[in-house]
């Protein structure tokens, strides 16, 4: 079972965070959406209060469904990969899908193998040097350079355990993920794919996701934001998500 927090009333949204984050790392976006939605913020496997949960992406998707029930699911980065797995495995519980700065996997076997080796090295660093030292390197990546200091969610990230984060890398990292691209055309629920305009690689992934999903998918590129769209440009990100929800969201969701 995954840890989760609920707030607000209305149609249900389930938020699934990125790697090294926790359910408390949605910044102002979560509070904004909770003004007129029931927002369920989930601690992903290996993170936060779910640090002892060691599962792969398919198993993690089932646990996310158990925690969230029938809802619109919002996933950022690693969380985006999790909710894509969920939408494919349990489409009956996914009323809609918002995928932020995510990919459906690495196609090339050699590139995927290199990524698996990199993730194993990261897992060892976590085990040898601890969470604080790992975060110093992780947050120094150019990919995350645009996140303002006040939105880096350091206290919550430091609450993670080395063991939990290492298990997430080994079991649910991009290097061990089965590429989902050939299966995305089966998704029939409405999907919003979001990327930050300055994150060129993930704008490319976003365009490919929309093309692979087809008519059910909508692309939104947020100006002035990089990879962590919801932390770098929370206002514009909320506007994009709310506009899409208004057009695609059905009535209140059923309890799990």
N, C-alpha and C positions, 0 to 999 in steps of 0.2 A: 504494500500500500504506500502511496506517495503522500507526503505532507502537502497541505493546501490551505489557503486562507480565502474566505468569501466576504464580499462586501457589496452593498448596493442592492437595488431591486429593479426588475425588468427582464428583458431577454438576456439569456446567459451568454457571457463571453468567457472563454478559458484561455489564460495567458501562460505561455511556456517559454521560459527565458533561455539565454545563450550560455555557452560554456564559461565556467568560473563564476557565473552569477547565481542569484537565488530568486525566489518569488518576490523579494523586496527590491528588485533592481529595475522596476518598470518606470521609475521616476514619476513625473506628473501625468504621464499617459494613463496609467492605471486609475489614478484618482479622477481624471477627467471622464473616463468611460464609465466609472462607477456612479456618476451622477444620475444616470438613467438606465443602467444595466446592472444585472447581477454579475459581478466580476469574480471569477475563481482564479486565483494566482497559484500555480502549481510549482512545487520544488521538483525539478527534473531528477531522474535517477542519478545518484552520485553527488547530489548537491543539497545544500541546506539541511532541512529536516529529513531528506531522503538520501543522506550521505551513505547509508549502509545498504542501499538498494543497488545491486550490481547486475545489470541486465543489458541485453543488446537493444537495438532500435525497435525491432518488432515487438519484443517483450515490453519495452518501455512504452510503446504506443498503446498497448493494451492497458497498462497501468494508468496512463494519462486518461484514457477513455473511462476507466473505473472512477477516477477522481473527478472528472468533469461532467460525465453524462452527456445527454443530447445538448449541443451548444454550437456556437460559432467558435472555432479555435484559432488563436493568434499565436504564431511561433516566430521567434527571432533567432536567426543563425542556427545553432544546434537545435534550438526549439522548433525552428522551421522545418528541419529535416525530420524531427520527431512527428510533427503534425502531418507532414506529407505521408509518412508511414501509416499514421492513424487513419487518414482519409482513404488510403488504399485498403487497409485491413478491416476497418469498421465504418464504411461509408454511411451506414444507417444512423450513426450518432453524430455525424458532422453535418450541421445545417449550412455551414459556410466555412471558408478557410481564408485566413490572412497570413501570408508567408512573407516575412521581412528579412532581407539580406541572407538568403539561403540558396542552396543548390540541391539538385536531385542526385548528386553523386559524381564521382570521378570516373569517366569512361575508360581512359587508357589504363591497362593493367600495370604497366611499368610506373606510371605516375602515381597510381593508387598504392602500389607497393612502397614507393618512396615516401608517400604521406604516412603510411603505416609505420615505417621506420622512424620518421620524425615524431610521430605521436608516442611511440615506445620510448624514445629518448626523453620526451617531455614527461612521461609517466615516471621514468627513473629519476629525473631531476626533482619532481615533486616528492618522491619517496626519500631521496637523499638529502635535500635541502629545505623541504617544507613549503608551505603555501605562500608565505610572505615573499620568499626569494623567487618563487615561480611567478607570482603576480607582478613583481617588478619587471621581469622580462616580458611577460605576456602583454602587459599594458603599454610597454614601450614599442610594440609593433606599429609600423606605419598605418596599418589597417584601423587601429584604434586611436590614432593620434588626435583625431578631431573631437574626442569626448572631453568636455570641460571638466576641470578638476572636481567641481562640486557635484558632478553627475557620474563620477566613476564608481560609486557604490562600493567603496573600499571596505567599510565595516562589514557589510553583508558578504562580500567576496572572501574576506578573511575568516568568516565563520565556517567556510567549507573545510573539509579534511583532505589531507594529501591522499589518503587511501581512496576516498570517494572520487576525487577528480581523476586519479590515475585509472580507476576502473572505468570511468566514463570515456577516457581516451582509448583504452584498450578494447572496450566492448561496443562503443557507439561513435568512435571517431570517424572522420571521413575516409581514412585509409582502410577501414574494415567494412565500410558500408557498401551494400549491393547497389549499383547504379539503378535508379528508378525511372530514368528517362523513357524507356520503351513502354512503361505502364501508365504514364500520366494521362494519356488520352481516355482512360477509363473513368476519370474523375468527372462526375456530372454536377456536383454541387457548385455554387458560385465561388470563385477563388479571386482574391485580390493579391497581386504580387507587388511588393514594395521594395525599392532600392534607393539609396542615396546617390545623388547625381555625381558626386565626386568619387564614388567607389566604382571605378570603371569596370573592374572584373565582375562585380556582382550586378551591375546594370546589364552586362552581357548574360549572366546566368538568369536574371529576371526575364529578359526578352526571350531566352530559350525556353524557360518554364511556361510562359504564356503561349508561345508557339506550340509547345508539346501538349499542353492541356487543351487548347482550342477555344471554342466559342464561350465556354464557361468562365474563362479567365480574363481579368482586367489588369493592366499594367499601370503603376503609379511610380514616377521617379520624382523624389523630393529634392528640390533645389537647395544647394548650400549644405547638404548633409552627406556624411560618409557612411561607413558600414553600420555604426550604431545609430540608426536613424532616429529611434525613439528617444535617445539621450542627447543627440546633437541638435535635433530640431523637433522637440516635443510638440510644439504648437502646430506647425505644418503637418507633422505626422498624424496628430489627432484629427485634424481637418480632413485629411485624405481618408483615414479609416472611417470617420463618421459619415462622410459623403457616400462612401461605398455601402456602409451599413444601411443608410436610409434608403438606398436603391434596391438592396438585395436581402435585407434581413426580414425574416418572417416573424410571427408573433412569439409570445413567451415560450421558452423551451420547457420540456417536461423535466421533472426531478429525476436524478439517476436511479 
